[in-house]
Amino acid sequence: MRLLRQISHDHFKVCLHQYNDKYLLSIVLDDYEQHFKVPTSEISNLDQLEKNLDAAFYTACLKDFVNMRSRWLQLLRTTTDE
């Protein structure tokens, strides 16, 4: 996997990789990670992709992280209750 670029963000670690003819966008917050995979043939301009990572996209990612954390904590609670 080849790191193409790190995209600066105040709260997330955002990286764009290339692997097996796909771009992999990873968004990391603490112990949680989201990945978006797309064939390289579907994106012709990485600079434009980076510009399109707007506040609405990152807000949706934050909501996903909150939901992931809630599901994980619920799983831990049910696992330790048994």
N, CA, C and O atoms as a DFTB+ gen file, in Angstrom:
328 C
 N C O
     1  1       0.857      -1.165       0.000
     2  2       0.000       0.000       0.000
     3  2       0.900       1.223       0.000
     4  3       1.862       1.312       0.763
     5  1       0.567       2.157      -0.868
     6  2       1.394       3.352      -1.014
     7  2       0.620       4.580      -0.536
     8  3      -0.493       4.845      -0.990
     9  1       1.222       5.312       0.376
    10  2       0.622       6.548       0.857
    11  2       0.800       7.624      -0.207
    12  3       1.922       7.953      -0.592
    13  1      -0.324       8.170      -0.677
    14  2      -0.261       9.233      -1.674
    15  2      -0.196      10.599      -1.024
    16  3       0.560      11.470      -1.452
    17  1      -1.006      10.779       0.027
    18  2      -0.987      12.065       0.730
    19  2      -1.705      11.966       2.061
    20  3      -2.605      11.150       2.260
    21  1      -1.269      12.831       2.964
    22  2      -1.986      13.043       4.214
    23  2      -2.695      14.377       4.065
    24  3      -2.115      15.366       3.617
    25  1      -3.955      14.382       4.449
    26  2      -4.784      15.571       4.297
    27  2      -4.991      16.163       5.687
    28  3      -5.465      15.486       6.600
    29  1      -4.634      17.416       5.831
    30  2      -4.708      18.021       7.160
    31  2      -6.159      18.232       7.589
    32  3      -7.021      18.615       6.799
    33  1      -6.386      17.967       8.865
    34  2      -7.686      18.182       9.489
    35  2      -7.451      18.407      10.974
    36  3      -6.518      17.851      11.553
    37  1      -8.299      19.226      11.590
    38  2      -8.114      19.568      13.001
    39  2      -8.342      18.400      13.947
    40  3      -7.709      18.337      15.000
    41  1      -9.233      17.469      13.601
    42  2      -9.610      16.412      14.540
    43  2      -9.293      14.998      14.056
    44  3      -9.081      14.100      14.870
    45  1      -9.260      14.797      12.767
    46  2      -9.069      13.463      12.201
    47  2      -7.681      13.324      11.596
    48  3      -7.052      14.312      11.214
    49  1      -7.217      12.096      11.515
    50  2      -6.068      11.780      10.680
    51  2      -6.662      11.287       9.360
    52  3      -7.396      10.299       9.337
    53  1      -6.351      11.965       8.281
    54  2      -6.929      11.651       6.978
    55  2      -5.788      11.298       6.030
    56  3      -4.862      12.086       5.833
    57  1      -5.866      10.103       5.444
    58  2      -4.826       9.643       4.525
    59  2      -5.463       9.077       3.263
    60  3      -6.547       8.494       3.293
    61  1      -4.762       9.266       2.167
    62  2      -5.181       8.686       0.902
    63  2      -4.073       7.755       0.430
    64  3      -2.931       8.171       0.234
    65  1      -4.434       6.483       0.250
    66  2      -3.493       5.461      -0.197
    67  2      -3.918       4.939      -1.565
    68  3      -5.047       5.143      -2.010
    69  1      -2.980       4.261      -2.214
    70  2      -3.299       3.529      -3.436
    71  2      -2.851       2.090      -3.247
    72  3      -1.738       1.825      -2.793
    73  1      -3.747       1.152      -3.608
    74  2      -3.456      -0.262      -3.406
    75  2      -4.312      -1.085      -4.365
    76  3      -5.533      -0.931      -4.394
    77  1      -3.687      -1.948      -5.139
    78  2      -4.400      -2.843      -6.057
    79  2      -5.424      -2.109      -6.926
    80  3      -6.595      -2.488      -6.972
    81  1      -4.986      -1.085      -7.597
    82  2      -5.837      -0.299      -8.504
    83  2      -7.038       0.332      -7.818
    84  3      -8.078       0.546      -8.440
    85  1      -6.890       0.628      -6.537
    86  2      -7.939       1.325      -5.792
    87  2      -7.314       2.447      -4.987
    88  3      -6.160       2.377      -4.564
    89  1      -8.115       3.488      -4.790
    90  2      -7.768       4.504      -3.816
    91  2      -8.459       4.139      -2.517
    92  3      -9.604       3.687      -2.513
    93  1      -7.765       4.336      -1.436
    94  2      -8.299       4.054      -0.117
    95  2      -8.178       5.326       0.717
    96  3      -7.079       5.768       1.053
    97  1      -9.324       5.898       1.040
    98  2      -9.365       7.080       1.895
    99  2      -9.636       6.599       3.306
   100  3     -10.648       5.943       3.552
   101  1      -8.754       6.911       4.230
   102  2      -8.947       6.494       5.618
   103  2      -9.099       7.723       6.504
   104  3      -8.364       8.703       6.386
   105  1     -10.084       7.631       7.398
   106  2     -10.368       8.681       8.367
   107  2     -10.221       8.030       9.735
   108  3     -10.884       7.032      10.017
   109  1      -9.359       8.580      10.592
   110  2      -9.073       7.977      11.891
   111  2      -9.363       8.991      12.993
   112  3      -9.004      10.164      12.897
   113  1     -10.020       8.504      14.038
   114  2     -10.256       9.294      15.242
   115  2     -10.069       8.369      16.440
   116  3     -10.852       7.440      16.637
   117  1      -9.054       8.616      17.222
   118  2      -8.716       7.776      18.382
   119  2      -8.567       6.321      17.951
   120  3      -7.732       6.013      17.100
   121  1      -9.364       5.425      18.525
   122  2      -9.250       3.995      18.216
   123  2     -10.147       3.544      17.075
   124  3     -10.222       2.350      16.786
   125  1     -10.819       4.465      16.433
   126  2     -11.814       4.121      15.410
   127  2     -11.338       4.602      14.043
   128  3     -10.670       5.629      13.918
   129  1     -11.706       3.820      13.015
   130  2     -11.209       4.094      11.676
   131  2     -12.288       3.782      10.648
   132  3     -12.983       2.771      10.746
   133  1     -12.417       4.658       9.667
   134  2     -13.333       4.460       8.553
   135  2     -12.524       4.429       7.262
   136  3     -11.551       5.167       7.108
   137  1     -12.939       3.560       6.330
   138  2     -12.261       3.449       5.040
   139  2     -13.275       3.573       3.914
   140  3     -14.395       3.067       3.992
   141  1     -12.854       4.248       2.886
   142  2     -13.645       4.372       1.672
   143  2     -12.762       3.896       0.525
   144  3     -11.690       4.458       0.297
   145  1     -13.202       2.862      -0.202
   146  2     -12.427       2.323      -1.317
   147  2     -13.138       2.643      -2.624
   148  3     -14.362       2.560      -2.721
   149  1     -12.347       3.011      -3.625
   150  2     -12.902       3.303      -4.941
   151  2     -11.854       2.940      -5.995
   152  3     -10.666       3.194      -5.796
   153  1     -12.277       2.355      -7.097
   154  2     -11.309       2.063      -8.167
   155  2     -10.636       3.345      -8.657
   156  3     -11.275       4.393      -8.748
   157  1      -9.358       3.256      -8.967
   158  2      -8.618       4.429      -9.431
   159  2      -9.215       4.984     -10.723
   160  3      -9.061       6.169     -11.015
   161  1      -9.884       4.149     -11.487
   162  2     -10.486       4.610     -12.748
   163  2     -11.663       5.563     -12.518
   164  3     -12.069       6.268     -13.443
   165  1     -12.212       5.595     -11.308
   166  2     -13.365       6.450     -11.024
   167  2     -12.979       7.857     -10.582
   168  3     -13.831       8.744     -10.532
   169  1     -11.713       8.069     -10.262
   170  2     -11.256       9.396      -9.816
   171  2     -10.094       9.818     -10.699
   172  3      -9.049       9.168     -10.737
   173  1     -10.295      10.909     -11.398
   174  2      -9.249      11.372     -12.307
   175  2      -8.432      12.522     -11.718
   176  3      -7.355      12.838     -12.222
   177  1      -8.944      13.152     -10.645
   178  2      -8.263      14.326     -10.107
   179  2      -8.258      14.253      -8.572
   180  3      -9.269      14.531      -7.927
   181  1      -7.128      13.881      -8.009
   182  2      -7.032      13.748      -6.552
   183  2      -7.119      15.092      -5.847
   184  3      -7.603      15.169      -4.718
   185  1      -6.659      16.143      -6.493
   186  2      -6.777      17.473      -5.885
   187  2      -8.244      17.859      -5.729
   188  3      -8.629      18.441      -4.715
   189  1      -9.058      17.539      -6.723
   190  2     -10.486      17.840      -6.642
   191  2     -11.150      16.988      -5.567
   192  3     -12.020      17.469      -4.842
   193  1     -10.745      15.733      -5.462
   194  2     -11.278      14.873      -4.397
   195  2     -10.993      15.504      -3.036
   196  3     -11.876      15.581      -2.181
   197  1      -9.768      15.948      -2.846
   198  2      -9.398      16.566      -1.568
   199  2     -10.228      17.823      -1.303
   200  3     -10.652      18.051      -0.170
   201  1     -10.462      18.629      -2.316
   202  2     -11.281      19.831      -2.154
   203  2     -12.723      19.492      -1.790
   204  3     -13.388      20.259      -1.093
   205  1     -13.203      18.347      -2.260
   206  2     -14.586      17.941      -1.996
   207  2     -14.784      17.373      -0.594
   208  3     -15.920      17.140      -0.178
   209  1     -13.711      17.150       0.129
   210  2     -13.829      16.694       1.515
   211  2     -14.191      17.910       2.368
   212  3     -13.325      18.548       2.967
   213  1     -15.450      18.206       2.408
   214  2     -15.923      19.440       3.042
   215  2     -16.451      19.187       4.448
   216  3     -16.420      18.063       4.949
   217  1     -16.934      20.256       5.071
   218  2     -17.432      20.173       6.448
   219  2     -18.575      19.180       6.572
   220  3     -18.656      18.468       7.573
   221  1     -19.458      19.111       5.591
   222  2     -20.588      18.175       5.643
   223  2     -20.087      16.729       5.651
   224  3     -20.615      15.896       6.388
   225  1     -19.077      16.427       4.839
   226  2     -18.507      15.081       4.811
   227  2     -17.914      14.724       6.166
   228  3     -18.170      13.643       6.697
   229  1     -17.117      15.637       6.725
   230  2     -16.477      15.365       8.012
   231  2     -17.486      15.302       9.155
   232  3     -17.291      14.537      10.100
   233  1     -18.546      16.080       9.092
   234  2     -19.595      16.005      10.114
   235  2     -20.271      14.642      10.074
   236  3     -20.548      14.052      11.119
   237  1     -20.538      14.142       8.873
   238  2     -21.124      12.806       8.739
   239  2     -20.175      11.738       9.272
   240  3     -20.612      10.778       9.907
   241  1     -18.871      11.904       9.016
   242  2     -17.880      10.959       9.550
   243  2     -17.882      10.975      11.074
   244  3     -17.800       9.922      11.706
   245  1     -17.973      12.161      11.667
   246  2     -18.003      12.264      13.125
   247  2     -19.224      11.539      13.687
   248  3     -19.118      10.832      14.689
   249  1     -20.371      11.709      13.054
   250  2     -21.584      10.996      13.501
   251  2     -21.386       9.489      13.401
   252  3     -21.812       8.743      14.283
   253  1     -20.742       9.045      12.333
   254  2     -20.447       7.608      12.190
   255  2     -19.532       7.125      13.308
   256  3     -19.733       6.036      13.845
   257  1     -18.525       7.929      13.666
   258  2     -17.635       7.550      14.761
   259  2     -18.397       7.447      16.084
   260  3     -18.162       6.522      16.861
   261  1     -19.291       8.374      16.339
   262  2     -20.090       8.332      17.566
   263  2     -20.937       7.067      17.589
   264  3     -21.038       6.406      18.623
   265  1     -21.551       6.722      16.447
   266  2     -22.350       5.492      16.373
   267  2     -21.485       4.245      16.547
   268  3     -21.889       3.293      17.215
   269  1     -20.303       4.253      15.950
   270  2     -19.391       3.113      16.107
   271  2     -19.030       2.916      17.578
   272  3     -19.040       1.797      18.091
   273  1     -18.713       4.015      18.238
   274  2     -18.334       3.938      19.651
   275  2     -19.495       3.432      20.495
   276  3     -19.292       2.623      21.400
   277  1     -20.694       3.888      20.217
   278  2     -21.873       3.431      20.964
   279  2     -22.096       1.940      20.784
   280  3     -22.353       1.224      21.752
   281  1     -21.998       1.470      19.545
   282  2     -22.172       0.028      19.285
   283  2     -21.101      -0.780      20.004
   284  3     -21.386      -1.832      20.577
   285  1     -19.872      -0.288      19.970
   286  2     -18.771      -0.998      20.618
   287  2     -18.975      -1.066      22.132
   288  3     -18.799      -2.124      22.737
   289  1     -19.343       0.054      22.739
   290  2     -19.557       0.069      24.185
   291  2     -20.725      -0.832      24.577
   292  3     -20.676      -1.489      25.617
   293  1     -21.767      -0.869      23.762
   294  2     -22.899      -1.772      24.028
   295  2     -22.448      -3.227      23.950
   296  3     -22.839      -4.044      24.784
   297  1     -21.641      -3.547      22.968
   298  2     -21.113      -4.909      22.851
   299  2     -20.275      -5.264      24.075
   300  3     -20.389      -6.367      24.609
   301  1     -19.436      -4.336      24.517
   302  2     -18.624      -4.608      25.699
   303  2     -19.491      -4.822      26.941
   304  3     -19.209      -5.702      27.754
   305  1     -20.534      -4.022      27.084
   306  2     -21.436      -4.172      28.244
   307  2     -22.099      -5.547      28.227
   308  3     -22.171      -6.212      29.261
   309  1     -22.573      -5.968      27.082
   310  2     -23.263      -7.271      27.026
   311  2     -22.262      -8.423      27.175
   312  3     -22.617      -9.501      27.654
   313  1     -21.027      -8.194      26.769
   314  2     -20.022      -9.234      26.904
   315  2     -19.601      -9.407      28.364
   316  3     -19.383     -10.535      28.808
   317  1     -19.484      -8.334      29.102
   318  2     -19.046      -8.432      30.491
   319  2     -20.190      -8.811      31.425
   320  3     -19.946      -9.229      32.557
   321  1     -21.452      -8.670      30.963
   322  2     -22.605      -9.032      31.800
   323  2     -22.813     -10.536      31.881
   324  3     -23.495     -11.019      32.785
   325  1     -22.239     -11.275      30.954
   326  2     -22.481     -12.736      30.909
   327  2     -21.594     -13.492      31.852
   328  3     -21.677     -14.718      31.928
